[in-house]
Amino acid sequence: MMPGDDVLTKPMARRIEVFTGAGRRRKWSAEAKAKIVAESYAASVGEVADRYGLAKNQLFTWRREARAKTAPEPAAASAFVPVIVDPAPAPAAVPHPQRLRRQRRAGEGSIELEISGVTVRVERGADADTVAAVIRALKAEA
């Protein structure tokens, strides 16, 4: 053992921090959480978490909980709605291929939804996620 290496014989001055009290655990009111969650949608989660001294995963948990509170009940999401099917027109003479393409684009294979007095027509090839978002928005307004 080299002289001066033994901490016990020659103690060195060190900084020691003593924490007293309950620590950093905080209680947030529902109103404060809602305000912070709303801010996190307007700015980045990291900025908002840093501003309030939160861990980012805590803020994501609060966001997930807020979405779960506003999500529709599973029974309401799977409710049946009436469907009206228009009869197909009687086949006429075989049209020219150009006319056939125009007819197909003009509404064949579309779905029309009426929600709260608003009619939405969903054409063939529409993105399912976009259509679902539009329907959720209309239901939320009802």
Residue frames as a rotation matrix with the C-alpha (Angstrom) as fourth column:
MET 1
0.581 0.814 0.000 0.00
0.814 -0.581 0.000 0.00
0.000 0.000 -1.000 0.00
MET 2
-0.316 -0.669 0.673 1.34
0.661 -0.664 -0.350 3.40
0.680 0.335 0.652 -0.99
PRO 3
-0.609 0.083 -0.789 1.37
0.654 -0.511 -0.558 6.24
-0.449 -0.856 0.257 1.55
GLY 4
-0.753 0.383 -0.534 -1.59
-0.427 -0.903 -0.046 8.59
-0.500 0.193 0.844 1.00
ASP 5
-0.728 0.499 -0.471 -3.73
-0.306 0.378 0.874 5.94
0.614 0.780 -0.123 -0.71
ASP 6
-0.619 0.492 -0.612 -5.51
0.733 0.642 -0.225 4.85
0.283 -0.588 -0.758 2.41
VAL 7
-0.187 0.661 0.727 -8.71
0.023 -0.736 0.676 6.84
0.982 0.143 0.122 2.76
LEU 8
0.672 0.506 -0.540 -9.13
0.495 0.236 0.836 5.70
0.551 -0.830 -0.092 6.33
THR 9
0.052 -0.733 -0.678 -5.82
0.973 -0.116 0.200 7.13
-0.225 -0.670 0.707 7.56
LYS 10
-0.856 -0.313 -0.411 -5.97
0.218 -0.940 0.262 10.36
-0.469 0.135 0.873 5.58
PRO 11
0.057 0.954 0.294 -9.60
0.844 0.112 -0.524 11.25
-0.533 0.278 -0.799 4.94
MET 12
-0.874 -0.281 0.396 -10.13
0.471 -0.689 0.551 13.66
0.118 0.668 0.735 2.11
ALA 13
-0.571 0.708 -0.415 -12.71
-0.219 -0.619 -0.754 16.41
-0.791 -0.340 0.509 2.23
ARG 14
-0.862 0.385 0.330 -15.75
0.478 0.399 0.782 15.35
0.169 0.832 -0.528 0.23
ARG 15
-0.680 0.718 0.148 -19.06
-0.711 -0.695 0.105 16.94
0.178 -0.033 0.983 -0.44
ILE 16
-0.865 0.487 -0.123 -21.96
0.502 0.837 -0.219 15.12
-0.003 -0.251 -0.968 1.17
GLU 17
-0.616 0.756 0.223 -25.59
-0.587 -0.629 0.509 15.91
0.525 0.183 0.831 0.47
VAL 18
-0.908 0.418 -0.041 -28.29
0.319 0.623 -0.715 14.89
-0.273 -0.662 -0.698 2.90
PHE 19
-0.617 0.778 0.118 -31.85
-0.211 -0.308 0.928 14.78
0.758 0.548 0.355 1.65
THR 20
-0.905 0.422 -0.057 -34.60
0.164 0.223 -0.961 15.17
-0.393 -0.879 -0.271 4.18
GLY 21
-0.324 0.872 -0.366 -38.32
-0.758 -0.471 -0.452 15.17
-0.567 0.131 0.813 3.75
ALA 22
0.404 0.677 0.615 -40.59
-0.160 0.714 -0.681 13.21
-0.901 0.176 0.397 1.46
GLY 23
-0.475 -0.615 0.630 -38.43
0.531 0.371 0.762 13.51
-0.702 0.696 0.150 -1.65
ARG 24
-0.921 0.016 -0.390 -39.57
-0.290 -0.698 0.655 14.64
-0.262 0.716 0.647 -5.08
ARG 25
-0.652 0.740 0.165 -42.88
0.745 0.585 0.320 12.81
0.140 0.332 -0.933 -5.20
ARG 26
-0.913 0.375 -0.158 -45.55
-0.343 -0.918 -0.201 15.37
-0.220 -0.129 0.967 -5.96
LYS 27
-0.329 0.893 0.309 -49.31
0.712 0.449 -0.539 15.21
-0.620 0.043 -0.783 -6.14
TRP 28
-0.999 0.041 -0.036 -50.85
-0.054 -0.701 0.711 16.82
0.004 0.712 0.702 -9.20
SER 29
-0.272 0.962 -0.020 -54.49
-0.251 -0.091 -0.964 17.87
-0.929 -0.257 0.267 -9.27
ALA 30
0.029 0.387 0.922 -56.67
0.783 0.565 -0.262 16.69
-0.622 0.729 -0.287 -12.13
GLU 31
0.926 0.337 -0.168 -56.87
0.190 -0.803 -0.564 20.29
-0.325 0.491 -0.808 -13.41
ALA 32
0.300 -0.901 -0.314 -53.09
-0.667 -0.433 0.606 20.68
-0.682 0.027 -0.731 -13.39
LYS 33
-0.407 -0.416 0.813 -52.63
0.207 0.825 0.526 17.36
-0.890 0.382 -0.249 -15.22
ALA 34
0.441 0.669 0.598 -55.22
0.765 0.068 -0.640 18.36
-0.469 0.740 -0.482 -17.83
LYS 35
0.875 -0.165 -0.455 -53.47
-0.271 -0.945 -0.180 21.71
-0.400 0.281 -0.872 -18.38
ILE 36
-0.101 -0.994 0.050 -50.06
-0.578 0.099 0.810 20.05
-0.810 0.053 -0.585 -18.74
VAL 37
-0.254 0.082 0.964 -51.43
0.549 0.833 0.073 17.39
-0.796 0.547 -0.257 -21.12
ALA 38
0.792 0.588 0.163 -53.08
0.486 -0.447 -0.751 20.09
-0.369 0.674 -0.640 -23.25
GLU 39
0.576 -0.669 -0.470 -49.78
-0.624 -0.731 0.275 21.99
-0.528 0.135 -0.839 -23.41
SER 40
-0.302 -0.767 0.566 -48.00
-0.184 0.630 0.755 18.80
-0.935 0.124 -0.332 -24.50
TYR 41
0.215 0.424 0.880 -50.21
0.806 0.432 -0.405 18.60
-0.552 0.796 -0.249 -27.59
ALA 42
0.984 0.159 -0.079 -49.40
0.100 -0.865 -0.492 22.21
-0.147 0.476 -0.867 -28.51
ALA 43
0.361 -0.930 -0.070 -45.62
-0.932 -0.356 -0.075 21.91
0.045 0.092 -0.995 -27.95
SER 44
-0.074 -0.442 -0.894 -43.20
-0.349 0.851 -0.392 19.01
0.934 0.283 -0.217 -27.77
VAL 45
0.815 0.385 -0.433 -43.57
0.186 0.535 0.824 16.54
0.549 -0.752 0.364 -24.93
GLY 46
0.038 -0.908 -0.416 -39.91
0.913 0.201 -0.355 17.02
0.406 -0.367 0.837 -23.99
GLU 47
-0.606 -0.234 0.760 -40.27
0.086 -0.969 -0.230 20.79
0.791 -0.074 0.608 -23.61
VAL 48
0.295 0.826 0.481 -43.38
-0.515 -0.286 0.808 20.52
0.805 -0.486 0.341 -21.48
ALA 49
0.738 -0.072 -0.671 -41.94
0.474 0.763 0.440 17.72
0.480 -0.643 0.597 -19.32
ASP 50
-0.330 -0.939 -0.098 -38.78
0.801 -0.224 -0.555 19.76
0.499 -0.262 0.826 -18.70
ARG 51
-0.397 0.237 0.887 -40.79
-0.197 -0.966 0.171 22.89
0.896 -0.107 0.430 -17.89
TYR 52
0.524 0.715 0.463 -42.71
-0.645 -0.022 0.764 21.08
0.557 -0.698 0.450 -15.13
GLY 53
-0.358 -0.766 0.534 -39.88
-0.934 0.287 -0.214 18.82
0.010 -0.575 -0.818 -13.95
LEU 54
0.587 0.633 0.505 -41.60
-0.578 0.764 -0.285 15.65
-0.566 -0.124 0.815 -15.16
ALA 55
-0.596 -0.628 0.500 -40.21
-0.058 0.654 0.754 12.54
-0.801 0.421 -0.426 -16.75
LYS 56
-0.646 0.329 -0.689 -41.34
-0.763 -0.255 0.594 12.24
0.020 0.909 0.416 -20.36
ASN 57
-0.784 0.364 -0.503 -42.79
0.173 0.906 0.386 8.79
0.596 0.216 -0.774 -19.77
GLN 58
-0.669 0.578 -0.468 -44.97
0.533 -0.066 -0.843 10.24
-0.518 -0.813 -0.264 -16.95
LEU 59
-0.465 0.481 -0.743 -46.39
-0.552 -0.814 -0.181 12.82
-0.692 0.326 0.644 -19.35
PHE 60
-0.702 0.215 -0.679 -47.05
-0.548 0.445 0.708 10.13
0.454 0.869 -0.195 -21.97
THR 61
-0.808 0.434 -0.398 -48.88
0.566 0.760 -0.319 8.12
0.164 -0.483 -0.860 -19.30
TRP 62
-0.515 0.634 -0.577 -51.05
0.137 -0.604 -0.785 11.12
-0.846 -0.484 0.224 -18.44
ARG 63
-0.549 0.290 -0.784 -51.82
-0.807 -0.428 0.407 11.61
-0.217 0.856 0.469 -22.15
ARG 64
-0.810 0.222 -0.543 -52.81
-0.071 0.882 0.466 7.94
0.583 0.416 -0.698 -22.54
GLU 65
-0.713 0.559 -0.423 -55.05
0.642 0.278 -0.714 8.16
-0.282 -0.781 -0.557 -19.45
ALA 66
-0.492 0.525 -0.694 -56.72
-0.332 -0.851 -0.408 11.31
-0.805 0.030 0.593 -20.81
ARG 67
-0.638 0.243 -0.731 -57.42
-0.723 0.137 0.677 9.58
0.265 0.960 0.088 -24.15
ALA 68
-0.846 0.311 -0.432 -58.86
0.351 0.936 -0.012 6.56
0.401 -0.162 -0.902 -22.33
LYS 69
-0.634 0.627 -0.452 -61.28
0.343 -0.296 -0.891 8.83
-0.693 -0.720 -0.027 -20.43
THR 70
-0.252 0.529 -0.810 -62.57
-0.664 -0.703 -0.253 10.41
-0.704 0.475 0.529 -23.67
ALA 71
-0.936 -0.103 -0.337 -62.70
-0.325 0.620 0.714 7.17
0.135 0.777 -0.614 -25.71
PRO 72
-0.006 0.998 -0.058 -66.18
-0.909 0.018 0.417 5.86
0.417 0.055 0.907 -26.46
GLU 73
0.016 0.125 0.992 -67.46
-0.682 0.727 -0.081 2.84
-0.731 -0.676 0.097 -24.58
PRO 74
-0.909 -0.405 0.099 -66.86
-0.221 0.669 0.709 -0.43
-0.353 0.623 -0.698 -26.49
ALA 75
-0.320 0.864 0.388 -70.61
0.700 0.492 -0.518 -1.07
-0.639 0.106 -0.762 -26.65
ALA 76
0.483 0.502 -0.717 -71.21
-0.039 -0.806 -0.591 2.35
-0.875 0.313 -0.370 -28.23
ALA 77
-0.320 -0.707 -0.631 -68.43
-0.730 -0.241 0.640 1.78
-0.604 0.665 -0.438 -30.78
SER 78
-0.988 -0.092 0.121 -69.99
-0.008 0.828 0.561 -1.48
-0.152 0.553 -0.819 -31.96
ALA 79
-0.220 0.972 -0.076 -73.59
-0.123 -0.105 -0.987 -0.26
-0.968 -0.208 0.142 -32.28
PHE 80
-0.465 0.159 0.871 -75.55
0.825 0.436 0.360 -1.19
-0.323 0.886 -0.334 -35.40
VAL 81
-0.488 0.330 -0.808 -76.79
-0.328 -0.927 -0.181 1.48
-0.809 0.176 0.560 -37.78
PRO 82
0.518 0.745 0.420 -79.36
0.160 0.399 -0.903 1.18
-0.840 0.535 0.088 -40.55
VAL 83
-0.702 -0.711 -0.043 -78.03
0.013 -0.073 0.997 0.62
-0.712 0.699 0.060 -44.06
ILE 84
0.522 0.825 -0.216 -79.91
-0.204 -0.125 -0.971 1.68
-0.828 0.551 0.103 -47.18
VAL 85
-0.569 -0.687 0.452 -78.87
0.253 0.377 0.891 -0.05
-0.783 0.621 -0.041 -50.37
ASP 86
0.068 0.536 -0.842 -79.89
-0.762 -0.517 -0.391 1.53
-0.645 0.667 0.373 -53.67
PRO 87
0.600 0.165 0.783 -80.80
0.257 0.887 -0.383 -1.04
-0.758 0.431 0.490 -56.28
ALA 88
-0.547 -0.837 0.011 -78.28
0.191 -0.112 0.975 -1.39
-0.815 0.535 0.221 -59.08
PRO 89
0.004 0.546 -0.838 -79.40
-0.797 -0.504 -0.332 0.11
-0.603 0.669 0.434 -62.39
ALA 90
0.738 0.319 0.595 -80.55
0.082 0.832 -0.548 -2.32
-0.670 0.453 0.588 -65.04
PRO 91
-0.334 -0.931 0.145 -77.68
0.283 0.048 0.958 -3.23
-0.899 0.361 0.248 -67.34
ALA 92
0.636 0.444 -0.631 -77.83
-0.424 -0.483 -0.766 -1.38
-0.645 0.755 -0.119 -70.64
ALA 93
0.928 -0.371 -0.031 -75.88
0.133 0.408 -0.903 -2.01
0.348 0.834 0.428 -73.77
VAL 94
0.383 -0.867 -0.318 -72.16
0.877 0.233 0.421 -2.55
-0.291 -0.440 0.849 -73.15
PRO 95
0.947 -0.013 -0.321 -70.68
-0.059 -0.990 -0.132 0.95
-0.316 0.144 -0.938 -72.99
HIS 96
0.594 -0.801 0.078 -67.45
-0.023 -0.114 -0.993 2.08
0.804 0.588 -0.086 -74.52
PRO 97
0.169 -0.577 -0.799 -64.44
0.875 0.461 -0.148 1.37
0.453 -0.674 0.583 -72.18
GLN 98
-0.783 -0.457 0.422 -63.82
0.258 -0.856 -0.448 5.12
0.566 -0.242 0.788 -71.64
ARG 99
-0.077 0.849 0.522 -67.43
-0.570 -0.467 0.676 5.64
0.818 -0.246 0.520 -70.52
LEU 100
0.585 0.266 -0.766 -67.21
0.326 0.787 0.523 2.59
0.742 -0.556 0.374 -68.25
ARG 101
-0.384 -0.808 -0.447 -64.20
0.816 -0.070 -0.574 4.07
0.433 -0.585 0.686 -66.42
ARG 102
-0.757 0.152 0.636 -65.99
-0.226 -0.973 -0.036 7.41
0.613 -0.171 0.771 -66.02
GLN 103
0.332 0.943 -0.033 -69.08
-0.367 0.161 0.916 5.69
0.869 -0.292 0.400 -64.63
ARG 104
0.338 -0.264 -0.904 -67.01
0.703 0.709 0.056 3.72
0.626 -0.654 0.425 -62.15
ARG 105
-0.735 -0.676 -0.052 -65.35
0.566 -0.570 -0.596 6.90
0.373 -0.467 0.802 -60.90
ALA 106
-0.536 0.563 0.629 -68.68
-0.302 -0.824 0.480 8.71
0.788 0.067 0.611 -60.59
GLY 107
-0.168 0.484 0.859 -69.82
-0.978 -0.191 -0.084 6.90
0.123 -0.854 0.505 -57.45
GLU 108
0.630 0.367 -0.684 -69.99
-0.338 0.923 0.184 3.18
0.699 0.115 0.706 -58.07
GLY 109
0.156 -0.563 -0.812 -68.71
0.657 0.673 -0.341 1.43
0.738 -0.480 0.475 -54.98
SER 110
-0.627 -0.351 0.695 -69.17
-0.207 -0.785 -0.583 4.39
0.751 -0.509 0.420 -52.64
ILE 111
-0.245 0.526 -0.815 -70.67
0.923 0.383 -0.030 4.50
0.296 -0.759 -0.579 -49.15
GLU 112
-0.279 0.247 0.928 -72.76
-0.108 -0.968 0.225 7.36
0.954 -0.038 0.297 -47.86
LEU 113
-0.448 0.076 -0.891 -72.96
0.853 0.334 -0.401 7.99
0.267 -0.940 -0.214 -44.10
GLU 114
0.094 0.479 0.873 -75.29
-0.038 -0.875 0.483 10.36
0.995 -0.078 -0.064 -42.33
ILE 115
-0.244 -0.249 -0.937 -74.19
0.920 0.248 -0.305 11.34
0.308 -0.936 0.169 -38.83
SER 116
-0.242 0.223 -0.944 -75.97
0.664 -0.672 -0.328 14.08
-0.708 -0.706 0.014 -36.91
GLY 117
0.698 0.654 -0.292 -77.42
0.221 -0.584 -0.781 15.56
-0.682 0.480 -0.552 -40.08
VAL 118
0.117 -0.737 -0.666 -74.09
-0.825 -0.445 0.348 15.59
-0.553 0.509 -0.660 -41.93
THR 119
0.945 0.215 0.245 -73.71
-0.035 0.814 -0.580 13.35
-0.325 0.539 0.777 -44.99
VAL 120
-0.009 -0.991 -0.131 -70.31
-0.732 -0.082 0.676 11.92
-0.681 0.102 -0.725 -45.79
ARG 121
0.943 0.238 -0.234 -69.64
-0.333 0.626 -0.705 10.04
-0.021 0.743 0.669 -49.02
VAL 122
0.085 -0.917 0.390 -66.74
-0.489 0.302 0.818 7.59
-0.868 -0.260 -0.423 -48.93
GLU 123
0.612 0.083 -0.786 -65.50
-0.789 0.139 -0.599 6.71
0.059 0.987 0.151 -52.39
ARG 124
0.952 -0.305 -0.026 -63.72
0.301 0.948 -0.103 3.55
0.056 0.090 0.994 -53.41
GLY 125
0.215 -0.971 0.104 -60.05
0.675 0.070 -0.735 3.59
0.706 0.228 0.670 -52.42
ALA 126
0.551 0.001 0.835 -60.47
-0.429 -0.858 0.284 6.03
0.716 -0.514 -0.472 -49.52
ASP 127
-0.559 -0.817 -0.141 -57.91
-0.184 0.287 -0.940 5.68
0.808 -0.500 -0.311 -46.73
ALA 128
0.178 0.691 -0.701 -59.54
0.545 0.524 0.654 3.78
0.819 -0.499 -0.284 -43.84
ASP 129
-0.403 -0.391 -0.827 -57.69
0.913 -0.230 -0.336 5.74
-0.059 -0.891 0.450 -41.13
THR 130
-0.992 0.049 0.115 -58.85
-0.026 -0.982 0.187 9.05
0.122 0.183 0.976 -42.60
VAL 131
-0.250 0.964 -0.085 -62.46
-0.121 0.056 0.991 7.87
0.961 0.258 0.103 -42.87
ALA 132
0.102 0.244 -0.964 -62.37
0.846 0.489 0.213 6.61
0.524 -0.837 -0.157 -39.26
ALA 133
-0.757 -0.444 -0.480 -60.99
0.632 -0.684 -0.363 9.98
-0.167 -0.579 0.798 -38.08
VAL 134
-0.813 0.526 0.247 -63.78
-0.290 -0.735 0.613 11.86
0.504 0.427 0.751 -39.91
ILE 135
0.067 0.879 -0.472 -66.44
0.207 0.451 0.868 9.60
0.976 -0.156 -0.152 -38.37
ARG 136
-0.162 -0.187 -0.969 -64.98
0.972 0.138 -0.190 10.03
0.169 -0.972 0.160 -34.87
ALA 137
-0.970 -0.231 -0.076 -64.93
0.239 -0.962 -0.130 13.82
-0.043 -0.145 0.989 -35.33
LEU 138
-0.500 0.855 0.138 -68.57
-0.324 -0.332 0.886 13.85
0.803 0.398 0.443 -36.45
LYS 139
0.185 0.556 -0.810 -69.63
0.578 0.605 0.547 11.66
0.795 -0.569 -0.209 -33.53
ALA 140
-0.534 -0.474 -0.700 -67.77
0.845 -0.298 -0.443 13.93
0.002 -0.829 0.559 -31.10
GLU 141
-0.962 0.193 0.195 -69.68
-0.151 -0.965 0.213 16.95
0.229 0.175 0.957 -32.40
ALA 142
-0.246 0.943 -0.224 -73.04
0.079 0.250 0.965 15.16
0.966 0.220 -0.137 -31.87
